[in-house]
Amino acid sequence: MRFQKGQSGNPATQFKPGQSGNPGGRPKRQKEATELANRQTTAILEHLATKVLEGDVAAAVAFLRYSLPMPKARLPAMELRPLRTLADVQAAMDALARHIAAGELSADEANACLPCWTMPAKWLRLPS
């Protein structure tokens, strides 16, 4: 069929009103696989734990990755002076860099601190 002005696409292949674009729905296998995994989770973790106790390093990595919650970055206890000028913000960023270099902060912890300094820096740069 030729293109006609004011009409998009081929009417023979366009979606029809009241007709689903996915009549079969989501494939059933995904749901069944998820249910199977949920039923077997305890058995899988017990098997991994057994392998870990036998000295299997790969099993230890998998066990720790999937059985423990992901640690959240904590906001470290740091003394923060008032940020009234851009120089104050720069001094705070320098202190953060010193804590990272000394091994007192992980990269995730430092990343959690950044909004404390970047937002005031943006506000201080705004024209008055």
N, C-alpha and C positions, 0 to 999 in steps of 0.2 A: 504494500500500500504506500502510496506517495505521501509525503509530508504536506499537510494543509495548514495554512496560517491560522493561528489561534487554537491549534490542537497540539498537545504534547504526546509524543510516543505513538505507538500502534494500538488503537482501540481493541484489537483482537487479543493483545497480550496484557493489557492493563488490568489492574484489580477491578473486580466487579463489586458493586455495592452489596453488602450483606454476605460477602464470601471471604473467608479467611485467607490470608496470604500464606498461611502455614497450616493446612488442614490436618496434617499428621501430628502436629504438636511436637513437643520436645521428645527426642529419642528416649525410649524407656531404659536403655542400657545404662545411661548415666545415673539415673535414680537407683537402679538395682545395684550398681557398683558402689554407690555411696552408702546404701543401706548395708551391704555386705561388709564394707570397711568399718562402719560404725559398730556392727555386731562383733567384728573380729579384733577391734582395737586392743582390748585387754590382752587377748591371746598373743597378738603381735608384740606388744610391749614386754610381756613376760618372756617370750622367745628371745627378743633382743637383749633383755636383762641377763638371761642365761648365757648368751654369746659373749656379753661384756665380761661376765665373771670368768669366762674361759680365756679372756685376753684378746678378744677380737676388737681391734681399734676402730674399724669401720662401723661395727655395731655400736660401739660406745658413742661415736659421733652421731649416728642416727638416733640412738636412744635419747641422748641429751637434747638434740635438736627438736625432736617431736614430743617428748614427754614433759619437758619443763616449759613454763611460760617464758616468753621473751622478756628479758629485763628492760625496764623503761629507764630512760635517761633521767637522772635525778638533777635537781638544781643544787649545785654545791653551795656550801655555806661560805660566802665571800663577803668581805666588807665592801660595801658600795657607797661611795661618797655621792653627794648630790651632783647631778649632771646639769650644770647651768650653762656651760660653754662647750664649744667643740673641743677645746683643750682638755676638759674634764672627760669627755667621751673618749678621746685618744688615750688618756692616762688609764682609763678603765680597760680599754682594749689591750694596752701594753701589759697591764696586770694579768689579764686573761692569758695572753701569750706566755708570760712567765710561768703561770700555773700549769699550762700545757707542757712547756719545756721541762719543768721539774717532775713531770709525771703525776701531778696531783689531780689532773682532769683528763678524762678520756675525750676523744673527738666528739662522741655523742653528748657528753656533758657540756662541752664547750659550745656545741651547736645549740643546745637548749638555752644557753645564756645569751646568745647573740641578739635576740629581740630586745633584751633589756638595754642594749646600747645602740642598736641600729635605729630603733624608733625615736629615741630622744635626739639622735643625730639628725634625723630627717626634720624633726620639729624645729631644731635650732637653725636649720638652713632656710626655713620658710621666711619669705620677706614679711616684715612687720607692718 
